[in-house]
Amino acid sequence: MSATEHAAPTASEYISHHLGHLSNSHEQQVALVDMSILNYDTLFWSIACGVIGSLLMYMAARKASSGVPGRFQSAVEMLVEMVDNQAKSIVHGNTSFIAPMALTVFVWVALMNSLDFLPVDLFSVWIFPALGIDSGIHHRVVPTADLNGTLGISVGIFALMMYYSVKIKGAGGFVKELFSAPFGPMMFPANLALNLVEYAAKTFSLGMRLFGNMFAGELLFLLIALLGSTATVFGGIGHLFAGSIWAIFHILIVFLQAFIFMMLTLVYMGQAHEAH
């Protein structure tokens, strides 16, 4: 959707406004970790998507029957079977918890990514004015376009990875592997440093990969919206054409990123089950 004409913001102001967060602070977050700032929009939409995803899975399980399944049940069964097969092929151990966890991750991330299909001016131009809310407040809908959201999920995955590493190998085995792999016990300082860097790289890359792709997609939607704000025939046609093409292509990105996030989660869980 195009920028509002009555406010007539510049391109920089328009993009900055849409990339801002509804938070408990008027200051922009500058540090990678700042626990004093809470992005309410990220919290609300991520929790909402988690609840919606849980309800969808609950409805599918409750309505499941042994007869001819409907389209919704067939789609859910295909998804569950796909995730279960991937979990069993990657994780060599008990997947009774890991497979449902991977399914939860996929559904949750896919729903959060799908919020990017909402028009960029949906809240500031239509919903907020209709509710009597100041349309100038910041509100960013897509939780996965916020680095805090994606790193929060990846930290949770890291905690599960540590849990299974200790559970499968034992506390002694985990510590021994931390100091002795991959170069042997005589190189324990290098082993420790390398393993700590590996754990940190896994955690940060998992969250930053998802954030980077979704942030870039959201930014491109904003640039297309600015194209439609130009009062020219070329701008209107370009906005319609580019917006349609990018929205269609973005469908692939939304679900592909959810699939990649799920697969990397399974890979990390699989590595936690293996000993060097």
KARABEL-V592920 format. One record per residue. N is the residue number from 1. SS is DSSP state (alpha for helix, beta for strand, coil for the rest). PHI is phi in whole degrees, -180 to 180 (* if undefined). NEAR is the number of other ideal C-beta (glycine too) atoms within 12 Angstrom. Layout:
BEGIN
N:SS:PHI:NEAR + N:SS:PHI:NEAR
END
This chain:
BEGIN
1:coil:*:28 + 2:coil:-85:31 + 3:coil:-70:34 + 4:coil:-70:25 + 5:coil:-80:15 + 6:coil:-69:10 + 7:coil:-82:19 + 8:coil:46:13 + 9:coil:-75:25 + 10:coil:-73:13 + 11:alpha:-60:20 + 12:alpha:-66:14 + 13:alpha:-66:18 + 14:alpha:-63:32 + 15:alpha:-68:25 + 16:alpha:-62:18 + 17:alpha:-64:30 + 18:alpha:-75:42 + 19:coil:-95:29 + 20:coil:-81:27 + 21:coil:-117:34 + 22:coil:-81:29 + 23:beta:-134:25 + 24:coil:-87:16 + 25:coil:-137:18 + 26:coil:-83:12 + 27:coil:-88:13 + 28:coil:-76:15 + 29:coil:-72:23 + 30:coil:-113:10 + 31:coil:-89:12 + 32:coil:-63:14 + 33:coil:-121:14 + 34:coil:-144:18 + 35:coil:-74:13 + 36:coil:-81:13 + 37:coil:-107:23 + 38:coil:-116:20 + 39:beta:-88:33 + 40:alpha:-64:25 + 41:alpha:-66:31 + 42:alpha:-64:37 + 43:alpha:-63:24 + 44:alpha:-63:25 + 45:alpha:-73:33 + 46:alpha:-68:33 + 47:alpha:-66:20 + 48:alpha:-61:21 + 49:alpha:-66:33 + 50:alpha:-64:27 + 51:alpha:-67:18 + 52:alpha:-63:21 + 53:alpha:-62:29 + 54:alpha:-65:20 + 55:alpha:-66:16 + 56:alpha:-63:25 + 57:alpha:-67:29 + 58:alpha:-66:16 + 59:alpha:-63:16 + 60:alpha:-65:26 + 61:alpha:-69:18 + 62:alpha:-71:13 + 63:alpha:-92:18 + 64:coil:-64:18 + 65:coil:-138:14 + 66:coil:-84:7 + 67:coil:-82:9 + 68:coil:-70:8 + 69:coil:-76:17 + 70:coil:-78:15 + 71:alpha:-65:12 + 72:alpha:-65:19 + 73:alpha:-64:23 + 74:alpha:-63:18 + 75:alpha:-64:17 + 76:alpha:-67:27 + 77:alpha:-64:23 + 78:alpha:-64:17 + 79:alpha:-66:30 + 80:alpha:-62:26 + 81:alpha:-65:16 + 82:alpha:-63:23 + 83:alpha:-66:34 + 84:alpha:-63:25 + 85:alpha:-64:19 + 86:alpha:-65:29 + 87:alpha:-64:34 + 88:alpha:-69:21 + 89:alpha:-80:18 + 90:alpha:-103:27 + 91:coil:-97:33 + 92:coil:-93:19 + 93:coil:175:24 + 94:coil:-72:15 + 95:coil:-109:25 + 96:coil:-64:13 + 97:coil:-102:18 + 98:alpha:-68:37 + 99:alpha:-64:30 + 100:alpha:-61:21 + 101:alpha:-63:30 + 102:alpha:-65:40 + 103:alpha:-62:37 + 104:alpha:-61:33 + 105:alpha:-61:41 + 106:alpha:-63:38 + 107:alpha:-64:35 + 108:alpha:-64:39 + 109:alpha:-67:46 + 110:alpha:-62:35 + 111:alpha:-67:33 + 112:alpha:-65:46 + 113:alpha:-63:42 + 114:alpha:-66:29 + 115:alpha:-64:37 + 116:alpha:-69:41 + 117:alpha:-79:27 + 118:coil:-68:27 + 119:coil:-56:25 + 120:coil:-65:41 + 121:coil:-102:31 + 122:alpha:-57:24 + 123:alpha:-85:31 + 124:alpha:-69:35 + 125:alpha:-102:29 + 126:alpha:-108:17 + 127:alpha:-71:19 + 128:alpha:-61:20 + 129:alpha:-60:19 + 130:alpha:-66:12 + 131:alpha:-93:13 + 132:coil:77:8 + 133:coil:-96:17 + 134:coil:-58:14 + 135:coil:-72:25 + 136:coil:-85:22 + 137:coil:-73:22 + 138:coil:-79:27 + 139:coil:-158:34 + 140:coil:-115:42 + 141:coil:-80:40 + 142:coil:-80:45 + 143:alpha:-66:40 + 144:alpha:-79:46 + 145:alpha:-92:40 + 146:coil:-112:41 + 147:alpha:-61:33 + 148:alpha:-63:32 + 149:alpha:-68:39 + 150:alpha:-70:38 + 151:alpha:-70:29 + 152:alpha:-62:32 + 153:alpha:-66:39 + 154:alpha:-67:34 + 155:alpha:-67:23 + 156:alpha:-63:26 + 157:alpha:-64:40 + 158:alpha:-62:29 + 159:alpha:-63:20 + 160:alpha:-66:31 + 161:alpha:-63:34 + 162:alpha:-66:25 + 163:alpha:-61:22 + 164:alpha:-72:31 + 165:alpha:-62:33 + 166:alpha:-74:21 + 167:alpha:-66:20 + 168:alpha:-77:25 + 169:alpha:-97:24 + 170:alpha:83:14 + 171:alpha:-61:15 + 172:alpha:-65:12 + 173:alpha:-66:21 + 174:alpha:-65:26 + 175:alpha:-65:19 + 176:alpha:-62:22 + 177:alpha:-66:30 + 178:alpha:-63:29 + 179:alpha:-97:25 + 180:alpha:-109:24 + 181:coil:-102:26 + 182:coil:-103:18 + 183:coil:-99:17 + 184:coil:100:14 + 185:alpha:-64:18 + 186:alpha:-70:10 + 187:alpha:-108:16 + 188:alpha:-61:20 + 189:alpha:-64:15 + 190:alpha:-68:19 + 191:alpha:-63:24 + 192:alpha:-62:22 + 193:alpha:-62:16 + 194:alpha:-66:22 + 195:alpha:-68:29 + 196:alpha:-65:16 + 197:alpha:-64:15 + 198:alpha:-64:23 + 199:alpha:-64:28 + 200:alpha:-66:19 + 201:alpha:-65:19 + 202:alpha:-60:29 + 203:alpha:-66:29 + 204:alpha:-71:24 + 205:alpha:-67:25 + 206:alpha:-62:38 + 207:alpha:-75:36 + 208:alpha:-71:28 + 209:alpha:-63:30 + 210:alpha:-65:43 + 211:alpha:-60:35 + 212:alpha:-60:24 + 213:alpha:-68:30 + 214:alpha:-74:41 + 215:alpha:-65:31 + 216:alpha:-63:24 + 217:alpha:-64:33 + 218:alpha:-66:35 + 219:alpha:-63:27 + 220:alpha:-67:26 + 221:alpha:-61:41 + 222:alpha:-67:38 + 223:alpha:-66:28 + 224:alpha:-66:34 + 225:alpha:-63:36 + 226:alpha:-65:31 + 227:alpha:-63:28 + 228:alpha:-73:32 + 229:alpha:-79:29 + 230:coil:-74:20 + 231:coil:-83:14 + 232:coil:-135:12 + 233:alpha:-64:11 + 234:alpha:-62:14 + 235:alpha:-64:21 + 236:alpha:-66:18 + 237:alpha:-67:15 + 238:alpha:-63:23 + 239:alpha:-63:31 + 240:alpha:-65:20 + 241:alpha:-69:17 + 242:alpha:-65:24 + 243:alpha:-64:29 + 244:alpha:-67:17 + 245:alpha:-63:17 + 246:alpha:-68:30 + 247:alpha:-64:27 + 248:alpha:-65:14 + 249:alpha:-66:20 + 250:alpha:-69:30 + 251:alpha:-59:20 + 252:alpha:-64:18 + 253:alpha:-64:30 + 254:alpha:-57:33 + 255:alpha:-82:26 + 256:alpha:-66:23 + 257:alpha:-67:37 + 258:alpha:-65:39 + 259:alpha:-66:27 + 260:alpha:-63:28 + 261:alpha:-62:39 + 262:alpha:-65:38 + 263:alpha:-66:29 + 264:alpha:-65:34 + 265:alpha:-60:43 + 266:alpha:-65:39 + 267:alpha:-62:26 + 268:alpha:-66:37 + 269:alpha:-66:39 + 270:alpha:-64:26 + 271:alpha:-66:30 + 272:alpha:-68:34 + 273:coil:-89:28 + 274:coil:-104:21 + 275:coil:-112:19 + 276:coil:-79:22
END
